[in-house]
Amino acid sequence: MATFENQVADEAARLAALLDRNAPDPRAPLNMPDSDPPAVRAFWRAIGWNAGWPRRFRLHHPDPAQSARELPRLLAQLADECPASPALKPGGLPKAFRIADVDHDGIGFVLTNEDQPQRPGDPALVLVIFETGQTSPVPISYLNWCGDELVAVSFAGWFQELVAPADLPAAAAETPFPTLSPTTRVLGPDVWLLPADAYARPTAPRLVTFANAEDFTRVLGRSPVRARR
């Protein structure tokens, strides 16, 4: 039986190939610390890093040392906006962590909880809101967060259209990354269902991405109406 680390490594290699094909921007190799969870090391070893990703997508460099250098700035902003935040109290945030995302609009940030001795192979995530000081668990894991965002990177140049769940094809669709991005689906040739918003209702519309209108029409049975890139 494949280990979780091997499953992650296999899917990450396929996700890297998707990036190579659809978004072939240069990616620098990453050598993660030996103290990192093996699955996290396997993931970033396969994917690499592009410094431009955080400007467009909800991603942050995965090096814990870089996160440790940046966290004081984020906590200073939090202290300025909400000095009573529980995140500022002793034990309010994990001691072992890496930043997963810093919101572009200044709403808050997301970081992992990797505290020992219960440090999981795929760390949980904590959301911190600047204005209210509130902290709350994120409904998906670190690798799911990164996997979902990298799927979005892969299809950033394709057309996209919101589709109600009831209008999606009823036939079984391929799940290409069941461990890393379990809500992503392949609906047909050059037609993908992008990852679901972790906070959205099950009945919320989903983004379908496609290379051209003919592909969308063939799979969905209608022409795209409000397609955008």
Steps between C-alpha positions, in 0.01 A plus 500: 500500500634844404595728786351847530839645407512289182145597406588867541822461302318324214223759477745788539702367205183495289407848619850619407451352153169689469680822594772426244238455230261787580704754698865440407649789699841425655490323836798486733573172682424492872698318767281489807636444854536140616277588796204563268228235462615254230187557290555878503862449391390262223238746379729801464789289368277401209342843443778754557426869544422806288550833677213656306232266634418695820418811296206328329417194708450407864846354544801579717857370481498177703833545679424516876800728559359756258164479676668554836661818368169631364270417791614791725385748235160332479465494878590868518219576257266280703597680821431834333156398372383274784726506807266265690533221241545156660771437240722751685474321834748231612411179318260683272673375187698182426871503581581285198342646188540625146295774337265370230362835382495871575182657364563756225231733636634507854222287649726255680730203459501121514765284662550134581483336840801268517552484876656185641433229609182477289660648190303346213629401160268755341472793743177667598450870424406798717344822366574832676287808420666838559191713564327272752803312627302178460680171446324198353587165341499484122282216367777354279857391569825664393566267208138532383533880515821494294370234262181696430693821437747331265213353300377860465851604388494226237181631339547874547521550123184304413142622481283464810127500561288450812267201470232388745567152644172374352626591151826308526524172308345213691742245360789395722794737465867433560650618831860569398635602842291321766749570778619850411188654343206266559231730356677550164347301214573435133163535326630432150790573267623852583208558740566496875299575811720721717532442877202590714522791743550338841261751659227483234169316531469170306237669282728791405595535131833347399761630258544297183815573302543417132741559213236618253125543467457189287641280778262654755199454271587138429518412871231729650250485214476877466716792396686700765314815602735708715836341438801696621872452527 
